Amino acid sequence: MKIYWTKISDIIEESPDTKTYLIDCPEEYTWEEGAHIHLGLEGFNAGDKPDKSLVRHMSISTLPDEDKIGITTRIREQRSDFKHRLDELTAGSPVAIFKTHSNVPLKREDKPVYLLSSGVGIATFRPLVLDYLSNPDKIEKIHSLNIDSTKNYLFKDIFETLPEKGLTSQFVDNRKHYYEEVQKLAQDEEGLFYVVGSDAFLLENLAVLRGQGVSPEQIMLDKHEHRKQEFFL
């Protein structure tokens, strides 16, 4: 396993409790849309064993051609030690990145794609939408549905409705409305459904999608293959 030490180049406040950390991209470092990394804070590997409290699995909210690794995350008033330390970092602070992998690359199968997310989970889908807008080949259309009770909807400049480009986007602030919309989307027998969020959120969405006849092959979860099977039991 190769560990890349790099630094934070900028921090963007997306909303009162959400920040995007832009990290300098090491030379020749690349990734696919929908990828995640392990982010390590200074000192995580200083001892005989890695300090796992200083490492988190994070989605990348940018594409390689943006020349920065973007990490978008919520930092609430009640936070973990990791988030507390992350919140104290500034531009120029060192961080480590390693174990890059994509569980939800954009499938190009001439089918409609539905992106289902909760809160900051939409950051995982930002690069998928950008990739689609730059190259819509073999994708019928994309529709994004995001639920966020804070109403601080993220990336509205990217997630907008552009009928001429086959992109539609919808934000809702309550679960009742959200799952009513999921049921409607699930009527599309050809659709590919990408779901990002907490384990509880994934299970709730799976119950609705499977209840409407959507097959496991049509559902993409941001989980490693062996973990995905646990959700379909």
Buried (B, 14 or more C-beta within 10 A) or exposed (E): EEEBEBEBBBBEEBBEBBBBBBBBBEEEBEBBBBBBBBBBBBEBBEEEEBEEEBBBEBBBBBBBEEEBBBBBBBBEEEBEEBBEBBEEBEEEBEBBBBBBEBBBBBBBEEBBBBBBBBBBBBBBBBBBBBBBBEEBEEBBBBBBBBBBEBEBBBBEEBBEEEEEEBBBBBBBEEEEEBBEBBEEBBEBEEBBBBBBBEEEBBEBBBEBBBEBEBEBEBBBBBBEEEEBEEBEE
